[in-house]
Amino acid sequence: MRELTSQESRLVTSGEFVITLATITVIFVIMISLVICYKLFMSKKGNATVPGGFKFEWN
């Protein structure tokens, strides 16, 4: 181990941005899933299309 120079220490970055982006993405996916589940359980008839080509219909 050795002490970093000033230039080397300026190049060190943390992964906070990646963690924040991943957290926001997970929350977004959970919110979409909750809306679909709500539509499935609370309506008598309908359909839902999810990105990726998944389509749900209930009567």
VENQUIBEL-V573513 format. One line per field, one symbol per residue. phi: phi as a letter, one per 20 degrees, with the letter a starting at -180 (. if undefined). burial: + if it has 24 or more other C-alpha atoms within 12 Angstrom, else -. Layout:
BEGIN
phi->???
burial->???
END
This chain:
BEGIN
phi->.bffffffffefceefffffffffffffffffffffffffeddebrbbddgonecdcbc
burial->-----------------------------------+-----------------------
END
